[in-house]
């Protein structure tokens, strides 16, 4: 089972993504409406991918990711946003954020993210061989 954590103060923004992932039999979804609520979940179970809004109710998405990597530097994180690829890279360099997705990700965005995540997991397994 793969465990995803959705973090957004307006979780309805992730409704299409949540619906898409819920159709998959091997994905478990948790949700949190703030960074602090998310940390409680992260500390209580294994999380494979965090999908967080660029601005949470209690901190920015970048602040959230910085705190996440102090808990587990191997966490896979994705942020929402509308920045150019260059600006996003500049703002998040060194944080290991996989990608930026739209603030209201749809089915296509979710599918691309899942494909990218699966590729990374496959690459990691191949490295361990």
Steps between C-alpha positions, in 0.01 A plus 500: 500500500624849411416778747433850371438805717303796363560826688282800420293738710241475221499125444221540244770635267640146494164328442570383142844374601356327805232334286761382248726350768204339679427305180836327540499190718859541616484862623393609846417870544532707816414869514597790723383860495816649653870435525475414869223247434712351221801461732286293738418263214860493372624409848241225544531301175706444189421757231627445146391827339386835636299730277476842662351834411740788445339688791366315802300655782799501736805526270611521140539183298876553483521539880295181532737305273804633688351367825403170334855428391622551856263219599596275207725631225383219268137618489371558149327839483300686238377860525221682322572827328503705185864607488707463186718188503806722541357693795370182665844340468670808642260523795515130589853401404653257746169395654448192285151600390398272214287744306249782502139422416205735439313634807193295399653186350276302269502141383774558240725670757438215743578239238827672403599530865426133566700393194795715611479370857487138377805560279694638797401202714606260225835680463558476876426127497745453211771682696453262792565195281 
